[in-house]
């Protein structure tokens, strides 16, 4: 797949999320549980997500991934238990769209990292994945994941 990378200015975004640490082989069940918990809390509050679910990767240690998992929301909402109220910072970010199975996301990461280096810009902060469609509703080869690297 040919990847089209770009830089865009992204607005700040309120979030409700939870933190997790996990080896990569446990990632699907961790994400399912976390997305369910956050979504359930939003429904309790009578709120809806203001965009697609996301995962922020604070490291890329496949044996001990440090993650933030959640949804963007329209306004700051109260925290509850393990669920946090937060914000994704706005500003310039390098992005790429991956279409296809999640187990091929590394190809998009490789393309974006190479492109960022060629542009002479530096990533700053976590890498984000935004899941633009639902794996329960579309075929694996049609999954869309936007990868975002905030820039220094």
C-alpha positions as CSV (number, residue, x, y, z in Angstrom):
1,X,0.0,0.0,0.0
2,X,1.3,3.5,-0.8
3,X,0.9,5.8,2.1
4,X,0.2,9.5,1.8
5,X,1.7,11.4,4.8
6,X,1.0,15.0,5.6
7,X,1.2,17.6,8.3
8,X,-1.9,19.2,9.6
9,X,-2.9,21.6,12.4
10,X,-5.1,19.7,14.8
11,X,-7.4,21.4,17.4
12,X,-7.1,20.5,21.0
13,X,-9.7,17.8,22.0
14,X,-11.3,17.0,25.3
15,X,-11.2,13.3,26.2
16,X,-12.4,10.6,28.6
17,X,-9.9,7.8,28.8
18,X,-8.3,5.1,30.9
19,X,-4.6,4.1,31.3
20,X,-3.3,0.6,30.8
21,X,-0.1,-1.4,30.5
22,X,0.0,-4.6,28.5
23,X,2.0,-6.9,26.3
24,X,1.0,-6.6,22.6
25,X,-0.6,-10.1,22.6
26,X,-3.1,-9.0,25.2
27,X,-3.9,-5.7,23.4
28,X,-7.2,-6.7,21.8
29,X,-8.9,-7.7,25.0
30,X,-7.5,-4.6,26.9
31,X,-8.8,-2.3,24.2
32,X,-12.2,-4.0,24.1
33,X,-12.6,-3.7,27.9
34,X,-11.3,-0.1,28.0
35,X,-13.5,1.2,25.1
36,X,-16.5,-0.5,26.6
37,X,-15.9,1.1,30.0
38,X,-15.4,4.6,28.6
39,X,-18.3,4.3,26.2
40,X,-20.6,3.0,29.0
41,X,-19.6,5.9,31.2
42,X,-20.4,8.4,28.5
43,X,-23.8,6.8,28.1
44,X,-24.4,7.1,31.9
45,X,-23.6,10.8,31.6
46,X,-25.9,11.2,28.5
47,X,-22.9,12.2,26.4
48,X,-21.7,10.9,23.0
49,X,-18.2,10.6,21.7
50,X,-17.2,13.6,19.6
51,X,-15.0,11.6,17.3
52,X,-13.5,8.1,16.8
53,X,-12.0,6.1,19.6
54,X,-8.2,6.5,20.1
55,X,-5.2,4.9,21.7
56,X,-2.2,6.9,22.7
57,X,1.0,4.9,22.7
58,X,3.5,6.4,25.2
59,X,6.1,3.8,24.3
60,X,6.6,1.0,21.8
61,X,7.8,-1.7,24.1
62,X,5.8,-4.7,22.8
63,X,6.2,-6.5,26.1
64,X,5.0,-3.5,28.2
65,X,2.9,-1.1,26.2
66,X,2.0,2.1,28.1
67,X,-1.4,3.2,26.7
68,X,-4.1,5.7,27.1
69,X,-7.4,4.4,25.6
70,X,-10.5,6.5,25.1
71,X,-12.8,8.8,23.2
72,X,-12.8,12.4,22.3
73,X,-15.7,14.4,23.9
74,X,-17.2,17.8,23.2
75,X,-16.5,19.3,26.7
76,X,-14.6,18.5,29.8
77,X,-16.4,15.8,31.8
78,X,-15.8,14.6,35.3
79,X,-13.4,11.7,36.0
80,X,-14.8,8.6,37.7
81,X,-12.7,5.9,39.2
82,X,-10.1,4.7,36.7
83,X,-11.7,6.9,34.0
84,X,-9.8,10.2,33.4
85,X,-10.9,13.5,32.1
86,X,-8.2,14.9,29.8
87,X,-7.2,16.5,26.6
88,X,-5.3,15.7,23.4
89,X,-3.1,18.8,22.8
90,X,-3.7,20.7,19.6
91,X,-1.0,21.8,17.2
92,X,1.0,20.5,14.2
93,X,1.0,16.8,13.7
94,X,2.2,14.3,11.0
95,X,-0.5,11.9,9.9
96,X,-1.1,8.9,7.7
97,X,-4.1,6.8,6.9
98,X,-3.8,3.0,7.1
99,X,-6.5,1.0,5.3
100,X,-6.4,-2.7,6.2
101,X,-5.8,-5.1,9.0
102,X,-4.5,-4.0,12.3
103,X,-1.6,-6.4,12.1
104,X,-0.2,-4.4,9.2
105,X,-0.2,-1.1,11.0
106,X,3.5,-1.3,11.4
107,X,3.8,-0.6,7.7
108,X,2.1,2.8,8.1
109,X,4.2,3.6,11.1
110,X,7.4,2.8,9.1
111,X,6.2,5.0,6.3
112,X,5.3,7.9,8.6
113,X,8.6,7.7,10.6
114,X,10.5,7.7,7.3
115,X,8.5,10.7,6.0
116,X,8.9,12.7,9.2
117,X,12.7,12.2,9.1
118,X,12.8,13.3,5.5
119,X,10.8,16.4,6.4
120,X,13.3,17.3,9.1
121,X,10.6,17.5,11.8
122,X,10.6,15.8,15.2
123,X,7.7,13.9,16.8
124,X,6.9,15.0,20.3
125,X,4.7,13.1,22.7
126,X,2.7,9.9,22.2
127,X,1.8,8.3,18.9
128,X,-2.0,8.2,18.4
129,X,-4.2,5.8,16.6
130,X,-7.7,6.9,15.7
131,X,-10.0,4.0,14.6
132,X,-12.2,5.5,11.9
133,X,-14.6,2.6,11.5
134,X,-15.8,-0.4,13.5
135,X,-14.1,-3.8,13.1
136,X,-17.5,-5.4,13.9
137,X,-19.1,-3.6,10.9
138,X,-16.5,-3.8,8.2
139,X,-14.2,-6.4,6.6
140,X,-10.6,-6.4,8.0
141,X,-9.2,-5.2,4.7
142,X,-11.5,-2.1,4.9
143,X,-10.5,-1.0,8.4
144,X,-9.3,2.6,8.5
145,X,-6.8,3.8,11.1
146,X,-5.3,7.3,11.2
147,X,-1.9,7.5,12.8
148,X,-0.9,10.8,14.3
149,X,2.5,12.0,15.5
150,X,2.3,15.4,17.3
151,X,5.3,17.5,16.2
152,X,7.7,19.6,18.3
